Amino acid sequence: MTLLSDFKNFLLDSEAQTQQSRIKQEWQQLQQWFEQNIVELDSSNLDPKIAPRWQSVQTEIKREFKLLTTDILFLASARQNTTRNKRLNSIGDRLKKLSGFCQIMLNEEKK
């Protein structure tokens, strides 16, 4: 979840907003980490009672991550400040949802 917060803070940095190559690089690192550590998880080691909920949350994480990828692409093409701000708000909302889903998974894993 720290990675999500760090990425959000990075995007909110006005200097970073103008550097599309840095945004792309930071995004690729975050995406790679998620693919290696979240997407590949399975429910085989979980209590069968919580496995369906866990799979549902993981599906939502994958969906939000795909939508976030689209938002990042649209941010890169935004030329006006109002459009850019809308994209940043959308990205912030998605990052918040992803953090929430990750928290659910962590809580379920502890049970």
N, C-alpha and C positions, 0 to 999 in steps of 0.2 A: 504494500500500500504506500510505502514511502516513495517508491518509484513513480506512482501516479501523482502524488503530491509534488514531487520534484519536477515532473514534467509540466504540471499545471503552473507552478511558480515560474518555470522557465518561459512558458508561453506568455505569461503576464508581464515579463520583463520587456519594457519598451524597446530596448536595444536588440534583444533577441528576435522580436517580431519582424524586424526588417531583414533578418538574415535567413532567407529561405533554406539555404544549404544546411545551416545549423539545426533548424526545425526538423528538416528531413532526417538528419543524422540522429538527433535525439529520439525522434519517433521510431526509427528503425531499431535502435537499441532497446527501447521499451517493448516494441513489438516482438523482437527476438526473445527477450526474457519471458514474455507472456506465453509465447508458443512453446518454449522449452519447459516452463514451470507450471503453467496453468492448463493449457489446452490438452496436454498429454496425460493429465491425471485421469485416473479412472476410479470407479467406486468399488472395485473388487475387495478392498481391505476394510470397507465400511460396514457398519451394522446394517443389515438388510432393511431395517425400519427407516433409516434415514437416506438410503441410497437413492430412491426416486427424487426426493427433494434436492439432494446434492446434484444429481444429474440435471435437474431443471435449472438450478442456479448456474451450473456450468454452461448450459445452453444459452442462457441469457448473457453471460459474460462473453461468449463467442459472438453473439449477435451485436451487443453493444460495441465490441471491439471492431467489428466490420463497419459499423456505422461511424465509429470514431475515425477509422481510416479514411472514409469518404469525407468527413468533416475536415480532416487534415489536408486532403487534396484540394478541397474548396477554399480553405484558408490560404493555401499557396497561390491560388488564382485570384484572390480578392484584391481589388485595386482601390476601392473607396474605403475610407475609415469606418463608415457605418456598416458596410458589408463585413469588413474585417472584425468589427466588434461583435456582430451577430454570430459569426463563426466561432470566435473566442468564447462567447457565452454558451453556445451549443457544445463546444468541446469541454468546457468546464462542467456542464451538466452531465455529460457522458462520463467524465472522469469521476464525478461524484457518485454516479450510479455504479460504476465499476468498483469503486472503493467499498461501497455498501455490499455489493455481491461478494467481494473478497472477504469482507468481515463475516458475512453469513457462513461462507465456507470454512473459515477459521473456527467459528463457534461450533459448527456441526462436527468438525473434526475432533474438537476437544471433548465432545459428549461421549 
